[in-house]
Amino acid sequence: MITVTKAPPYLTVQDVGRKYSRASGVPKGGAMDSFALGAANALVGNSGDAAGLEWALGGGSIRFDRDTAFAISGATVNATISGRDVAPCTTIYARAGDALSVETILNGRFLYLACSGGIEVPVLLRSRSTYLPGRFGGYGGKTLKTGDSIALGAEQGQRPTEGSHCAADLMPRYDGGIVHVTRGTHEDLFDETAWSTFTESVYRISTASDRTGYKLEGPPIRNAMGTLPSEAGCPGTIQVPADGLPIAVMADAPTIGGYAKIAVVSEADLPILAQRRPGDEVRFELVTIEQSQRMLKRRAADLHTIGQLATRTVRR
């Protein structure tokens, strides 16, 4: 078990999301930064689809009620465990009674905590993720509050090596603010001026941004049709509403939408966009679908490497 001793403003259970429920109108959901959660899981010997905690908006603390390995990843934070500094992307062993405290979030938006065995909550539609708008999944469909306790699963696989660390070159370039995109299904509705505006401008994340979508502030983009009949969409889709200010669809977005789709964020770069805070800048670079696929394969290879390094045999 782990117990929330001081809840941050936002703390939920998330995994890789509901991959098979979109036809029923249920968003994929899951971790906003799936790579950060995957890296933390790899560092503690979990499978890639294990559930962890998604933490945002401020500090807080939890207590480990059993011995366990844990790792934090994603946002940069000041964190300690029983008074000792906690390094990011590192396998750390906690003893029963140890308290993990996050003082402040310095950079980035979402912090991920993975524990060996994963977070043990009921599986709903093949996922343990919390979907707050629908009030289901995770810990009773809600954020965790002070005093809540949540179970950990049984450890599986090879025990990770304490002190294993994920090298910076295996992580996304969160600090760069460059997000690669492919052309969207409505690319022909946008003329060359619109494309130049989109790819050559700097946009900022609006305060009107959450797990459903990030509204972008900057030069407006015009399209030839305005609102269209609703059709299927996916996380990463960049839509252009009537005011011309793009909206990047994120993890909890509806499965359909009627705004023109100028582009789609490469799945490999969704973590970079997800970690941008309100006021942060972002620029979009156009790539081909083949390039985007190669980037995603590289991300998968990096996660595999992190897991291999964390469970390597130590020679004496």
Secondary structure, 3 states (H helix, E strand, C coil): CEEEEECCCEEEEECCCCCCCHHHCCCCCCCCCHHHHHHHHHHCCCCCCCCEEEEECCCEEEEECCCEEEEEEEEEEEEEECCEECCCCECEEECCCCEEEEEEEEEEEEEEEEECCCEECCCECCECCCEHHHCECCECCECCCCCCEEEECCCCCCCCCCCCECCHHHCCCCCCCEEEEEECCCHHHCCHHHHHHHHHCCEEEEEEECCCEEEEECCCCCCCCCCCCCEECCCCEEEECCCCCCEEECCCCCCEECCEEEEEECHHHHHHHHCCCCCCEEEEEECCHHHHHHHHHHHHHHHHHHHHHHCCCCCC
